[in-house]
Amino acid sequence: MLKSTCFLAAAAALTAAVAQAETVQLTTLEWPPYVNADASGTSTEAVSAAFAAAGDEVVAEVLPWNRAVNLAAKDPAWLGVYPEYYDASADAENGGDRCIYSASFGTSPVGFIYRKDSAFDWSTHEDLAKYKIGVVQGYVNETRFDAMVADGSLKVDAGPTDASNVEKVAAGRMDAAVIDRNVFEHMLSSEPRLAKHADALAFHEAPLATHDLLVCFENSDNGRAARDRFNGGLGS
């Protein structure tokens, strides 16, 4: 009788856990090696593992970045977007207007690529004022850098993708571009049209920033609950 009671209790607990498990829909972008075109990649693995530890399943859809951000913020069907850098202006728990951030599930080393035969060099933000620098439209780069772009202190060329910026730097159409080092190295090793520029380009030794990688959840009760489950799963 004791064994039967224990079995029934265990079965009831399992049924309750299954009933409470949720499918969490998230948006993302193609950004290898963090996220590939099919939504696989190191960031997806980390996000999925944290939710799996919390008993949830992730469904991720790869979209153009600005659409991924907008859907996650405005469409209740999508509870968040990843991978994101922290942006105080977006943080609804810190006076921002868009979403609530998870704990970190990884890091992103960000800096500048440039032609090896060019004069590009920098050690302070003021040094950057004499260059034309590529950025990706809609991306957060680094707080002071972005503030200097906003006030006109820096000249930037906002392109649609990291790949287009790599090609522009290689062609000498701009002096440097902001990019994640892992993304840059992955591009040179996996994309033939960019690999041909490997000998001409370098990643500058002075880093611009090392960002935490985050999920930015919808600013709602459902988004907050999903964020809390995700954070709990990271520690499992």
N, C-alpha and C positions, 0 to 999 in steps of 0.2 A: 504493500500500500504506500509506503514511503517513497519507493522508486517511482510509482505511478504519479504520485503527487509532484515529485521533482520534475518528472518528464513533462507533465502538463504545465507546470510553472515555466519551464524553459521554453516550451512551445509557444506559450502565451507571450513571453518576452520577445521571442523571435518575431512573432506575428506583429507585435506592436512596433518593433524596430523597422520591419519592412514597411508597415503602414506609414511611419514617420519619414522614411527616406524620400528624398525629392530629386527631381531632375532639374538641374540648374542650367539655364541657357545663358551663355556668355558670348559676346562678340570679341573679335580679335582682328589682327591684320597679318598679312604675309610678311614675315620679318625673320628669315632664316639667320642663324640656327635656332632662334627662340621660338618661332612659329613658322611652319612650312605651309605650302599652298593647300595641303590637305588638312591643316590644323594640327598636325603632329609637331613635335619639337620640344626643346628643353623646358620652355615656359609652360606649355600645355601639360607636359608630364608632371611638373611640380604642382600646378593648379589642380589637376585631376587627382593626384595622390592625396593632397590635403582634403579635398572634398570626399574622396573615397574613405579616408580615415574617419570622417564625420558621418558616413553612411549615405552620401549623396553621389549622384552621377552627373558629370558635366557633358553638356552638348555645346560645342563651340562652332561658330560660323566665321569664316574668314571674309572680311569685307574691306573696301577702301577705308583708310584710317578715319577720316572725318565722319563717314557714315557709321562706322563702328562706334565712335564716341557718341554720336547723336542718338542712335537707337538705344544704346545702353542707358542714356540719360532720360529719354522721353517715351520709350515704348515699354510698357509693363511686362511684355513677354520676355524681355532681355534684362537680366538682373545685374549685369556688369560688363566691363570691358577690361582686357588685359593684353599685354603687359603695359603698364603705365608708369611714368615717373611722377613723383609727388609734385603737385602744383597747388600752392596755398589758395589761389584764386578759385580753384575748383572744389576745394575741401569744404563740404557743407557743415562739417563739425568744427570748422575754424573760420566761419564767416564767409565761406565760398558759396558758389551757386550751382554746383553740378552734381557731386557724388560724395560718397564716403569711402575712405581708403582702408584696405586691408593691411595687415602686417606684411613685411617683406618676404618674398619667396625666392629672391635671387638678387644679383647685382648686374649693372651695365656700365662698363668702362667707356667713357665718352671723351673724344678729343678731336684733333684735326688731321685730315689727310692733305698732302701737298705734293707737288712735283719735286723730286730730288734735285733737279737742276734749277730750281727757282730760289729766290731770296727769302721765301717765307720762314719766319721764325717768331717766337713770342715767349714772353715770361710773365707779362702783366696784361690785363685787359686793354690798357691804353695802347699797347703795341699792336693790337688788332685793327686799330682805326685806319691804318694805311692800306688795308687789304680788302678785296672783295671776297666775301665768304659765303659759301653755299649752306643752306639749311633746308630741311624738308617742311613744306607747308603744314601747319597744325601741330608740329612736334614741340615739346618743351625741350630746351637745350641745357641751360644753366641759368640760375636766377640773375646774376649780374649781367651776363652776356645778353639775355633776353631783354633786360631793362635798357641796356645800351642800344639794342636794336630798336626798341620802342621809342626811345627819345632821339633817334637819328644819329647817335654817336658812331654806329657801325654800319657799314654798307653790306647788305646781304642780298643774295639771289635765292628766292624761295622756290624750290623745285618740287615736283610731285613725288619723287622717290629718292632713296639713297643711291640707287644705281645710276640715275640720271646725273646726280651730283658727282659721282665718281668719274663718269665720262666727261663732264664739263671740266673738272680739275685736270684730268689727263690731257684734254685738248687745249689747256691753257686759257679757258674762257673765264675761269675764276681762280683766285690764288690758293684757296683752301676750302674745305667743307667739313662741317661738323658731322661726326658719325660714331657709332659704337664700334669699338675695336673688333669685337667678335664678329659683328655683321660684315665689316670690311674684309677681314681675313677669310670668312666663309665665301664671300662673293668672288674673291680672287682665286679661290681653290675650286669653285664649282660652276662658275659662269664663264664660258669661253670668251665672250665679247668683252668681259672685264679682266679676265686672266691675262690677256695680252698686254695690259698696262702694269702688271705686277712689278716689273723692273724699273718702271718710271716713277712709281708712287711710293710714299712712305707715310707711316703714322707717327705724328710728332710725339716726342718723348714726354713733353709737358702735358699732363692730363687736364682737360677742362672740368670734368666732374666724374664721380663714381656714384651712379644713382641706384637706389633700391628699386626693384621691380615689384609692382603692386597690382592688385585688382581694384578697380574703381567701381564700387557698387552703386546701384540706383539709390537715390536719397528717398527711401521709403521704409516702412516697417518690414516689408519682405526683403529689401536690400540689406537692411541692418541685420536681420536674422541670418541671412546667408553669409554676410561678412563675419558674424560671430562664429558660425559653424566652421567657416573656412579657417579663421584664426585658431580655433580649437584644434582643427585637424593638422595644422602645421606643427603643433607640438607633439603629435602622436608618434 
